[in-house]
Amino acid sequence: MKVIVGLGNPGDEYDLTPHNLGFMAVERLAETCNARFSRREARARVARAEIEGEQAVLAKPQTFMNLSGQSVAGLLKKWDASAEDLIVLVDDVDLPLGSLRIRLRGSAGGHNGLKSIIGAIGTDQFVRVRMGAGPDRIVEDLVSYVLARFRKKDMETVAEMAGRAAEAVRIILKEGPEKAMNLFNRKALPQES
């Protein structure tokens, strides 16, 4: 069983914020599979799906970002899955808005959701799809930035990135993470002024 987790914060006030890019991408993936987040398991809203021939649980932890690991550890235990079966979709303010980076392992890089997961499952050896959320301007308070709604002018880029992240998960499952890395780990082109 594959466990595909989109990170975010529960509650309408966090919809369409940079910190909820993981929720947006896993929702897009669910849409493409006609799956619905109709169940609750391990402190997460979950949907079951078959994706590229693999049985999968799609999850949106409801623990708030900083405690995501509690939910992820519970899901892995419930489904008798290991870190090798885990794919995490997560925002990354160090990447330009619209870009993707797929990694097989690595540190949390200052991201509290990833830090919580690594602490809870005891390893950083899991695939993550990092979604660029970096501001295109100087931001003095990064916490306020990631918890504020995207600007209207960025919504097309955000929607397109969520779609590409969902496609990246499909390729990871079908052809492996290395193939997905080759396809998606490219520098974003500078936005035209």
Buried (B, 14 or more C-beta within 10 A) or exposed (E): BBBBBBBBBBEEEBEBBBBBBBBBBBBBBBEBBEBBBEEEBBBBBBBBBEBBEBEBBBBBBBBBBEBBBBBBBBBBEBBEBEBEBBBBBBBBBEBBBBBBBBBEEBEBBEBBBBBBBBEBBEEBBBBBBBBBBBBEEEBEEEEEBBBBBBEEEBEEBBEEBBBBBBBBBBBBBEEEBEBBBEBBBEEBEEEEE
